[in-house]
Amino acid sequence: MKAYYKYRLRKKEVTTISKLDVRTSGGIIADGYYSFRKPDNQIFSATFEATSYHTKSEVQYRLQKAVFFWDGLAIASLLTAFILAYGYSYDHFTIKQIGLFASISLCLISLITIMFLFRLVAAQFHRYRYIYAVEQFKRYHADEQWVAYGEDVFENPDDKYLRELKHQCVLNGFGLLKVDKQREPHVLITPARHETFKGKRQSMSFLAQGKWLEKMSFNNAPPWWQKGLNFLKNTGGPGSVLRFQKSFWNQVLVTTISFCLMGVIFYREIQDADLVHVDRTTYLEDLTELDKKGNDEEAKIFVVDTAVNVAVDEQNWWDDDVETKNQKPTSQKAIKSQTKKKGEIIVGQGNEASVTYDCSRFFNLNGTKYIITEGSYSQTKDALIRLTNLENSGLTANILWLGCFSDTENDYVVYFNEFYNSEKEAYDQMNYYFMMDDIDFNNLKIKTIQSKK
C-alpha cells in the first residue's frame, strides 16, 4: 500500500500512519490501515482485508438463509392475504362455499406455492449472497478499501465465488488484488475514486487490538435476551463472520400483519358462514330453466318458511262476469279461505298455484319502497279474480293487504312484479305497462309503503 500510494499528493512534513490488525469500538476489524493528510488538510484513509486459504470463508459468499426465508414468507403471506381478501370481497372460495378445512388448505397451498416459486426465482439474486469482507466494508467509511486474497483461495479464475466477489467489489467501489505464491500483489480491480455510498457511512477510529481490549465495554445482558436479540438482528454473535448479515425486522412485521389480516378475514367468514346469500340474477336464471323444463309432475303446493301457507287449488269455478276463453278458473273454496285471512301477502306464480305469506315476513324492509298498483279491492275474492285475469294475460302480479304496512288502510291491492327501491324505477316500469294496448288496466298508480316495525 505504501508503494501504491507513494505518489499521491499529501501535505508535506506530515507523518504517514500505517497499522496492522486494528479494530473499532463497534467490533469492526481491518487487517491493515493506511492514512495521511492531503494538501487540503483532509485525512485520506485506506483499509484492506487480507485472506489466506485458511480464512477463505471471509471472501467466499454464502446464502443468507434467514433473510431468504423471511423474504419469501413475507411475500407469500402478503399475496395470500390479498387473494383471501379478494375472495371475501367478491364471494369466491369462502368458508360458506368450500368449508373451513378447504379454506385453510387453500391458504397453506398458496403460501407453499408462492414460497417455492420465490425460491426458484430469487436464489440467484446477489442480495442473498453474503461476503463477510464486503459487508464489513459497508459499515464504515474509508476513502479506499481493498480485498486481498492469496492465490490458493480460489480454485480457478472462473470460480463462482471469485466471480461473485468481483461483482460485489465493482458494485460497491472496492479494490481487489491477488497475491501470488511469490507474495507479489496483482491489482485486479482498483477502488472507485468517487464515493459510491453518498455519505451514508460514518468514519470510525481504528485502534490496535491491545488498546481496543482496554477500552472495550462489554455488555452484560442476560444470555436469553442476547440470543433473542441476535436472532432478530441476524448477527450470528459478536465474533461470527455472519454478524453483518441483513436483519429481517421488516419481513417479520409484514408477515405478522398479513397473518393478522388473514385471521380477521377467516373470523368474518366464519361469522357469515350460516347466512345464505342468493344472487338475484342467478336465482331468476334458475327459475327460467325450471320453467323451460315444464315438469308437469311437480307438486303445485309450495312449502315456505312462514306460519301461513295457503295454495290456491285448481278446482274449476265459473263466474259469468269474469270468465273468458283464456282465463284459468280458480276454486270458490280457495277464494273463501283467502277471504277469511288478513295480514297476508299473496304472491302469484303464473300458471302455478299462488303462495301466501304472513305480513311479518316483510317487516325487515328497510326504508321506503314503491309498488305499481293495478287496483284496490275491499274483498280478497275480488283481488284474486283480478290476479287470475292478469296472470292469464301473461303478467306477473301479486296481492298485498295494506294493513301489513298501515294502521288506517284495510284494502287489498293488486300490484305488479316486486317492491322498487326508488320512485324512478317504479315509474320507468309503469310506462312499460302503459304501452300495452291489448290489456285494459283499471287504474295504474305508484304507492309508497313502509314497514310498521
Secondary structure, 3 states (H helix, E strand, C coil): CCCCCCCCCCCCCCCCEEEEEEECCCCCEEEEEEEEECCCCCEEEEEEEEECHHHHHHCCCEECHHHHHHHHHHHHHHHHHHHHHHHHHCCCCCHHHHCHHHHHHHHHHHHHHHHHHHHHHHCCCHHHEECHHHHHHCCCECCEEEEEEECCCCCCCCCHHHHHHHHHHHHHCCEEEEECCCCCEEEEECCCCCCCCCCCCCECCCEEHHHHHHHCCCCCCCHHHHHHHHHHHCCCCCCCCCCCCCCCHHHHHHHHHHHHHHHHHHHHHHHHCCCCCCCHHHHHHHHHHHHHHCCCCCCCCCCCCCCCCCCCCCCCCCCCCCCCCCCCCCCHHHHHHHHCCCCEEEEEECCEEEEEEEHHHHCCCCCEEEEEEEEEECCHHHHHHHHHHHHHCCCCEEEEEHHHCCCCCCCEEEEEEEEECCHHHHHHHHHHHHCCCCCCCCCCEEEEEECCC
